[in-house]
Every structure is written in C-alpha cells, then in structure tokens.
Amino acid sequence: MSYLVQDEALPAPAGQAAAIGRAKNLGGRKRELLDGLARGVFVLTGLFSVLVMALIVLFLFREGLSLFSQVSVSDFLFSTEWYPTDENPDFGILPLILGSVAVTVMASAVAVPLGVAAAVYLAAVAHHRVREWLKPAVELLASLPSVVLGFVGMVVIAPLLQEWWDIPTGLNVLNASLMLALMAIPTIASISEDALYSVPKELLEASYALGATKWETLTRVLVPGALSGIGTAVILGMSRAMGETMVVLMIAGGAAMIPTSIFDSARPMPASIAAEMGEAPVGSEHYHALFAIGVVLFLMTLAFNLVAFYFSRRFQQKGAATL
C-alpha cells in the first residue's frame, strides 16, 4: 500500500532571510537613486533650454531696443520707407511686415486644407498598402532643404508664372507662398494624422453602430475629436511659414514695398535680416534696426501662437461637446 506524501516548503533560515531582505533594500535604493538621477538630468536639461531661450530673448531685446533712442516706435512700425544705408536713413518696416503677412496668409490658405485633407485620408480612408507608400512620401517633403525649394522656385516656378500670366517677374508673393505651403504641408499632415489616431476607436465604433455612414463618422466624430491636435498642427505649419528665411529671400522678389497683388514682389522680415545683417556695421543704426525687426517678428509670432492656442482650446471644448 503506497501513500503519496506532499512535501511542505520549509522556512528559510533566519540568516538567509536577512540577506534577502538586505538585497531587496539595496536594490530598491539603487532604483530610487537611478530614478532621482534621471529626474534630475531631465530637470536640468529643461532648465538649460529655458535659460538659453531667455538669454537669446534678452540679447535680442537689448540690441533691438537701442534703435528707439533715435527712431520713434510709430515711425519704425508704420513708415513705408526702408532705406537704412542712405545718408539720411529711413527705418520704416511696414512693407516688410505686410510682406511677411501676405506670404504667410497665402501659404496657409494652400497648406492647411491640403495638409488636413491628407491627414484624414491617411488616417481613415487610405488602404494600409497605400498608406505605407504615401505617408513616407509626404514626410519626405519635410526633409527637403529650404534652399532646394528656393532653387526650384527660381528655376522652375518663376518662368512658368511669367509665361502663364504674362507678368514682368515670377519672383513674387505667389511663388513664395506656393513654396512655403509645400514646406508646411508635411508638418500639418503628420501632426494632424497623429491627432486623428489618438481619437478613441470606441467612439468610431459607436458611431458606426448607431448607423452613421463613414463620411458622417469622419466629419462628426473623428475630426471634431482631433480638433485640438489639428489646431496645433496648423499653428506649427503657419509658424514655419512665418519664420522661414531662405525661400522668401530667394523667390519673394526682395522689393521693400507694400504688395498690392499676388504678383507683386515683397521682402518679408526674415529675408531682410538675412540679406542685410552681413553688411551692417556692428553697433550702427542699421545693425540695431535689424535686431528691432527680429523683436517685431518675435512678438508677432508670440501673439499669433497665443491667439491660436486660445482658438485651439475653444475647438477642443467644441469637439468635446459635439462628441
């Protein structure tokens, strides 16, 4: 007659248990030390970035505000004459401001609809095989150097514009806006697609379960749910168009005049800074005027981002209410 005997686990000796406890405590302390070290590194990195940005802004304002001891702010912002190298120089940057606004608005009018539409197509309409080829192609546009796009605008687009519309020059607001839109589309499309993917799948499935069509789900559930991210994408795309230098320097025409038509030449603020900084003697009025243009560009971009952030929050609330 056989019996099955089940062995019981014997308790570990007291010395072994104490060693295991010390090892666990040591491992926990090491993890806490590593976590604290990593947290400290990240905090220092963030603080260093903030410090560098603060120093850049401080240097920009220090050099730029020196101009206003000789030129009034109203004359600087609202005068239409920009002749900084004359014997009696004029430092009116209104044509430069309006040139920047013109190319940015036109580029955004082209890039925002195309970028958002491309994101919706890639996220919800395209077959996965098409997406595998099309998404890298769209993102590849973001890697094109701006000088290459400027060269394309000079050599290819400018002659075509002259031929099609019989205009004196193809280096104008329209040409610069098209190239800036081409630069902004990948940014808008990529970030908008990520925002669309972040919408919970349960919302889409619930919409289909209630009998909504695919178009109704896209327009009433998917896009409203991602409005905040799409707004961020639009902000970044327009900010890139506002601050781009090389493209507008090469193909906007370079004329410091107020553009009254899309076929007029213009000279946006970044182009003026890039074109003239190398020729301005350090410490001269011209030198400080270029830094003052940088101050205006900084304030315009900051104000634009604040307004866009406000509307992004409003869209986020509207999207949440719609859902």
C-alpha positions in Angstrom: 0.0 0.0 0.0 1.6 3.2 -1.1 0.9 6.7 0.1 1.6 10.0 -1.7 3.4 12.3 0.6 3.4 16.0 -0.2 6.5 17.9 0.9 5.9 21.1 2.7 8.0 24.2 2.0 10.4 24.7 4.8 11.0 28.2 6.0 14.4 29.8 5.1 16.9 30.1 7.9 17.0 33.4 9.7 20.4 34.4 8.3 19.3 33.7 4.7 16.0 35.7 5.1 18.0 38.7 6.5 20.4 38.6 3.5 17.4 38.5 1.1 15.9 41.5 2.8 19.1 43.4 2.7 19.5 42.7 -1.1 15.9 43.9 -1.7 16.5 47.1 0.2 19.8 47.6 -1.7 18.0 47.0 -5.0 15.2 49.4 -4.0 17.7 52.1 -3.0 19.6 51.7 -6.3 16.3 52.1 -8.3 15.4 55.2 -6.3 18.9 56.6 -6.8 18.7 56.0 -10.6 15.2 57.4 -10.8 16.3 60.5 -8.9 19.3 60.9 -11.1 17.3 60.5 -14.3 14.7 63.0 -13.0 17.5 65.5 -12.1 19.0 65.2 -15.6 15.7 65.9 -17.3 15.0 68.8 -15.0 18.5 70.3 -15.6 18.0 69.8 -19.4 14.7 71.6 -19.3 16.1 74.4 -17.2 19.1 74.7 -19.5 16.7 75.0 -22.5 14.7 77.7 -20.8 17.9 79.6 -19.8 19.2 79.5 -23.3 15.9 80.8 -24.7 15.8 83.5 -22.0 19.3 84.7 -22.9 18.5 84.7 -26.6 15.4 86.9 -26.0 17.4 89.1 -23.7 20.2 89.6 -26.2 17.6 90.3 -29.0 15.7 92.9 -27.0 18.9 94.5 -25.8 20.3 95.0 -29.3 16.9 95.8 -30.9 15.5 98.3 -28.4 18.6 100.5 -28.7 17.3 101.8 -32.0 14.3 103.5 -30.4 16.6 106.1 -28.7 17.0 107.6 -32.2 13.8 106.4 -34.1 10.3 106.5 -32.7 8.3 103.3 -32.4 5.5 104.7 -34.6 7.9 105.8 -37.4 9.6 102.4 -37.2 6.3 100.4 -37.4 4.2 102.5 -39.7 6.5 104.3 -42.1 6.7 102.9 -45.6 10.3 103.9 -46.4 13.1 101.4 -45.7 16.4 102.9 -46.8 18.8 102.0 -43.9 22.0 102.8 -45.8 21.2 106.3 -47.1 22.9 109.4 -45.8 19.6 110.2 -44.0 18.4 106.7 -43.4 14.7 105.7 -43.2 13.7 102.7 -41.0 10.1 102.1 -41.8 9.3 98.4 -41.8 5.6 98.5 -42.7 6.3 97.0 -46.1 8.3 94.2 -44.5 5.5 93.4 -42.0 2.9 93.3 -44.8 5.2 91.2 -47.0 5.5 88.6 -44.2 1.8 88.7 -43.5 1.0 88.3 -47.2 3.2 85.2 -47.9 2.1 83.6 -44.6 -1.6 84.0 -45.2 -1.4 82.8 -48.8 0.8 79.8 -47.8 -1.6 78.9 -45.0 -4.6 79.1 -47.3 -3.0 76.5 -49.5 -1.2 74.3 -46.9 -3.9 74.0 -44.2 -6.7 72.4 -46.4 -4.3 70.2 -48.2 -2.4 69.1 -45.1 -5.6 68.3 -43.1 -7.2 66.5 -46.0 -4.0 64.4 -46.5 -4.1 63.6 -42.8 -7.7 62.5 -42.9 -7.1 60.4 -46.0 -4.1 58.7 -44.5 -5.7 58.1 -41.1 -9.2 56.9 -42.1 -9.6 56.4 -45.8 -6.5 55.0 -47.4 -5.8 51.3 -47.7 -2.9 50.2 -45.5 -0.7 49.4 -48.5 -1.4 52.9 -50.0 -0.6 54.4 -46.6 2.7 52.6 -46.4 3.9 54.3 -49.5 2.1 57.6 -49.3 3.0 58.5 -45.7 6.8 58.3 -46.1 6.4 60.3 -49.3 4.6 63.1 -47.5 7.1 63.1 -44.6 10.0 63.1 -47.1 8.9 66.6 -48.2 9.8 67.8 -44.7 13.4 66.7 -45.2 13.9 68.9 -48.3 16.3 71.7 -47.6 14.7 75.2 -47.9 17.5 76.3 -50.3 16.5 73.5 -52.7 12.9 74.6 -52.7 14.0 78.1 -53.2 16.1 77.0 -56.2 13.1 75.1 -57.6 11.0 78.3 -57.2 13.6 80.3 -59.1 14.4 77.9 -61.9 11.1 76.2 -62.4 8.1 78.0 -60.9 9.2 81.6 -61.7 9.4 81.1 -65.5 6.1 79.2 -65.5 4.4 82.1 -63.7 5.8 84.6 -66.2 4.6 82.5 -69.1 1.2 81.7 -67.8 0.2 85.2 -66.6 2.5 87.4 -68.7 4.0 89.2 -65.7 7.3 91.0 -65.5 8.8 88.6 -63.0 8.0 85.3 -61.4 9.7 86.2 -58.2 6.7 87.4 -56.3 4.3 86.7 -53.4 2.5 83.9 -55.2 5.8 82.0 -55.9 7.0 82.3 -52.3 3.6 81.3 -50.9 3.5 78.2 -53.0 6.9 77.1 -51.9 6.1 77.9 -48.2 2.9 75.9 -48.5 4.9 73.0 -49.8 7.2 73.2 -46.8 4.3 73.5 -44.3 2.1 70.6 -45.7 4.2 67.7 -44.2 4.2 69.3 -40.8 0.5 69.8 -40.8 -0.3 66.4 -42.3 2.0 64.4 -39.9 0.9 66.1 -36.7 -2.8 66.1 -37.7 -2.6 62.4 -38.5 -1.2 61.6 -35.1 -4.1 63.6 -33.5 -6.6 61.7 -35.6 -5.1 58.4 -34.5 -5.4 59.5 -30.8 -9.3 59.6 -31.1 -10.6 56.5 -29.2 -11.7 53.7 -31.5 -14.7 53.1 -29.3 -16.2 56.4 -30.5 -15.9 55.5 -34.1 -17.3 52.0 -33.5 -20.2 53.6 -31.5 -20.9 55.9 -34.4 -21.0 53.0 -36.9 -23.2 51.0 -34.5 -25.7 53.9 -34.5 -26.0 53.7 -38.2 -23.8 56.6 -39.2 -22.0 56.5 -42.6 -18.3 56.7 -43.0 -18.5 60.3 -44.1 -20.7 61.2 -41.1 -18.3 59.5 -38.8 -15.3 61.4 -40.2 -16.9 64.8 -40.1 -18.9 64.5 -36.8 -16.8 62.2 -34.7 -13.2 61.8 -35.9 -12.3 65.4 -37.0 -14.1 67.1 -34.0 -12.4 64.7 -31.6 -9.0 65.7 -33.0 -9.5 69.5 -33.4 -7.1 70.4 -30.7 -4.3 68.4 -32.3 -5.2 69.7 -35.7 -5.1 73.2 -34.4 -1.6 72.6 -33.0 -0.5 71.2 -36.4 -1.8 74.3 -38.1 0.0 76.6 -35.6 3.3 74.8 -36.2 2.8 74.9 -40.0 2.0 78.6 -40.1 4.8 79.4 -37.7 7.3 77.7 -40.0 5.9 79.8 -42.9 6.2 83.0 -40.8 9.8 82.4 -39.8 11.2 80.8 -43.0 14.1 82.8 -44.4 15.8 81.2 -47.4 12.8 80.6 -49.5 11.4 84.1 -49.2 14.9 85.5 -49.6 15.4 83.7 -52.9 12.0 83.9 -54.6 9.9 86.7 -53.0 11.5 89.3 -55.2 13.3 91.3 -52.5 11.5 94.6 -53.1 10.8 96.5 -49.8 7.3 97.7 -51.0 3.8 97.1 -49.9 2.4 94.2 -52.0 -1.0 95.1 -53.6 -1.2 91.9 -55.7 -0.1 88.3 -55.5 2.1 89.1 -58.5 4.0 91.9 -56.7 7.4 91.4 -55.3 7.8 91.5 -51.5 10.5 91.5 -48.8 9.4 89.7 -45.6 11.1 90.4 -42.4 13.3 87.3 -42.2 14.6 87.9 -45.7 15.6 91.5 -44.7 17.5 90.3 -41.7 19.3 87.5 -43.6 20.2 89.8 -46.6 21.4 92.8 -44.7 22.9 91.6 -41.4 26.3 90.7 -43.1 26.6 94.3 -44.4 25.5 96.2 -41.3 28.4 97.5 -39.2 28.2 96.3 -35.6 26.7 98.9 -33.3 25.3 101.1 -36.2 21.7 102.2 -36.5 21.2 99.7 -39.3 22.5 96.9 -37.1 20.1 97.8 -34.3 17.3 98.2 -36.8 17.7 94.6 -38.0 17.6 93.4 -34.4 14.5 95.5 -33.9 12.9 93.7 -36.9 13.7 90.5 -35.0 11.9 91.8 -31.9 8.8 92.6 -34.0 8.9 89.2 -35.6 9.3 87.5 -32.2 6.3 89.5 -30.8 4.2 88.7 -33.9 4.9 85.0 -33.6 4.2 85.0 -29.9 0.9 86.9 -30.3 -0.1 84.5 -33.2 0.6 81.5 -31.1 -1.3 82.8 -28.1 -4.4 83.6 -30.3 -4.1 80.2 -32.0 -3.8 78.5 -28.6 -7.0 80.2 -27.5 -8.9 79.1 -30.5 -7.4 75.6 -30.1 -8.8 75.4 -26.6 -12.2 76.6 -27.9 -12.1 74.0 -30.6 -11.2 71.3 -28.0 -14.3 72.3 -25.9 -16.4 72.4 -29.0 -15.2 69.0 -30.1 -15.8 67.5 -26.7 -19.4 69.0 -26.7 -20.0 67.5 -30.1 -18.9 64.1 -29.0 
